[in-house]
């Protein structure tokens, strides 16, 4: 028997054990490994009338593992109404109003709000947002820019980001927000309103 093959046979169990250990360490554990529970029928969001939650995303889960993620949508018409109201309330000059008006994204905006445990957990760069149409074609995909959260209560921190949305015809879209730190994906259905 060749001495080289004898040495390989002795190290083979050790190599196998190292590979198994590495695979076990790489896998997420606990609730994150199981993934998020899904509703049988999508539930309308309490804040945004254009959004429905596909995955369960409740305050109770927020208390357990700090995994609350909310998606909101503000249409162009909603944002214009708000700016018009502020103009009357604050007596803006025409230049201020024109600047605010020009800053409104033509397709409205998505508002992502997260609550996470600890200040490092509320880092927005952990999130990747993907929007697809019913045919599965990608409409928008981006990793959120870095940004830390603010203290929200207990050990929870809140972070928000407004994402300009492209102008599109009224339709139903699928939105996924993937959290790389929690190994969780939050799914939503977004119904774009008709332009007003």
C-alpha positions in Angstrom: 0.0 0.0 0.0 1.3 3.4 -0.9 2.1 5.7 2.1 0.4 8.7 0.5 -3.0 6.9 0.2 -2.6 5.8 3.8 -2.2 9.4 4.9 -5.3 10.5 3.0 -7.4 7.8 4.6 -6.4 9.0 8.1 -7.2 12.6 7.3 -10.5 11.9 5.4 -12.7 11.7 8.5 -11.1 15.0 9.8 -11.8 16.7 6.4 -15.4 15.4 6.5 -15.9 16.7 10.0 -14.5 20.2 9.1 -16.9 20.4 6.1 -19.9 19.4 8.2 -19.0 22.0 10.9 -18.6 24.7 8.3 -22.0 23.9 6.7 -23.7 24.0 10.1 -22.2 27.3 11.0 -23.2 28.9 7.7 -26.9 28.0 8.1 -29.1 30.5 10.0 -30.8 29.1 13.1 -34.0 29.6 15.0 -36.9 31.6 13.6 -34.8 33.1 10.7 -34.0 29.6 9.4 -37.7 28.7 9.2 -38.6 31.9 7.2 -41.6 34.1 7.8 -45.1 32.8 8.1 -47.4 33.8 5.2 -51.1 34.9 5.3 -53.5 32.7 3.4 -54.8 35.9 1.8 -52.8 39.1 1.7 -53.8 41.5 4.5 -54.3 45.2 3.8 -51.8 47.4 5.6 -53.3 49.6 8.3 -51.3 52.7 7.3 -50.9 52.5 3.5 -54.1 51.7 1.4 -52.0 50.7 -1.6 -50.0 48.0 0.2 -51.0 44.4 1.3 -48.8 42.3 3.6 -48.1 38.8 2.2 -45.8 37.7 5.1 -46.9 38.0 8.7 -45.5 41.1 10.1 -47.0 41.9 13.5 -46.1 43.9 16.7 -45.9 40.6 18.6 -43.1 39.4 16.3 -41.4 42.7 16.8 -41.3 42.1 20.5 -39.8 38.6 20.0 -37.0 39.2 17.5 -37.1 42.8 16.4 -38.1 41.9 12.9 -40.9 44.5 12.1 -40.7 45.8 8.6 -43.4 48.0 7.0 -43.7 49.1 3.4 -45.7 52.2 2.6 -46.5 53.9 -0.7 -47.2 57.6 -1.3 -48.6 58.5 -4.7 -47.7 61.6 -6.6 -51.2 63.0 -5.9 -50.9 62.3 -2.1 -47.6 64.1 -2.0 -48.9 67.1 -4.0 -51.9 67.4 -1.7 -49.6 67.5 1.3 -47.3 70.2 -0.3 -50.3 72.3 -1.2 -51.6 72.1 2.4 -48.2 73.0 3.8 -47.9 76.0 1.4 -51.1 77.4 2.8 -50.1 76.7 6.4 -46.6 78.0 6.3 -47.1 80.8 3.7 -44.2 79.7 1.5 -42.7 81.9 -1.1 -43.2 80.8 -4.7 -39.6 79.6 -5.0 -39.9 77.4 -2.0 -43.1 75.9 -3.4 -41.6 75.3 -6.8 -38.5 73.6 -5.3 -40.7 71.3 -3.2 -42.9 70.6 -6.2 -39.9 69.7 -8.4 -38.7 67.3 -5.7 -41.8 65.1 -5.8 -41.0 61.8 -7.7 -43.3 61.5 -10.7 -44.2 57.9 -9.7 -44.6 58.6 -6.0 -42.4 57.0 -3.4 -42.0 53.9 -1.3 -41.5 54.3 2.4 -39.6 51.5 4.2 -39.8 51.5 8.0 -38.0 49.0 10.1 -37.8 48.3 13.9 -34.8 46.2 14.9 -33.1 45.3 18.2 -30.1 47.3 18.9 -28.6 50.3 17.0 -26.6 48.1 14.7 -29.6 46.0 13.8 -31.4 49.0 12.3 -28.7 49.6 9.6 -30.6 50.2 6.4 -27.8 48.9 4.2 -28.8 45.3 5.3 -31.9 45.7 3.2 -32.4 44.9 -0.5 -35.6 45.9 -2.1 -36.9 44.2 -5.3 -40.1 45.1 -7.2 -41.4 42.8 -9.9 -44.5 42.9 -12.1 -47.0 40.0 -12.3 -45.0 38.4 -15.2 -41.9 38.4 -13.0 -40.0 41.1 -14.8 -37.9 43.2 -12.4 -39.1 46.9 -12.3 -36.8 48.2 -9.5 -34.0 46.7 -7.4 -31.7 48.4 -5.0 -29.8 47.9 -1.8 -30.7 50.7 0.5 -28.1 53.4 1.3 -26.5 53.2 4.7 -28.3 54.8 7.5 -28.7 54.1 11.2 -31.9 54.0 13.3 -33.1 56.1 16.1 -34.1 54.9 19.5 -37.8 53.7 19.4 -38.4 52.2 22.8 -37.1 49.3 25.0 -34.2 47.9 22.9 -35.8 48.7 19.5 -34.5 51.2 17.0 -36.4 52.6 14.1 -35.1 53.5 10.7 -36.9 54.9 7.6 -36.1 55.5 4.0 -38.1 57.2 1.2 -37.3 55.6 -2.2 -38.4 57.4 -5.4 -40.6 55.2 -7.6 -40.7 55.3 -11.4 -43.9 56.5 -13.0 -45.9 53.5 -14.2 -49.4 52.6 -15.4 -51.8 51.4 -12.7 -51.1 47.7 -11.9 -50.3 45.2 -9.2 -46.7 44.7 -8.3 -44.8 42.3 -6.0 -42.3 43.8 -3.6 -39.7 41.9 -1.5 -37.5 43.4 1.1 -34.6 41.0 2.0 -32.8 41.6 5.3 -29.3 40.1 5.0 -28.7 40.2 8.7 -31.9 38.4 9.8 -31.9 36.1 6.8 -35.6 37.0 6.3 -37.6 38.2 3.4 -40.7 40.4 3.8 -43.2 40.2 0.9 -45.8 42.7 -0.1 -48.3 43.4 -2.9 -48.4 47.0 -4.2 -51.4 48.3 -6.1 -50.4 51.4 -8.1 -53.3 53.9 -8.3 -54.5 55.6 -11.5 -52.9 59.0 -12.0 -55.2 61.8 -10.7 
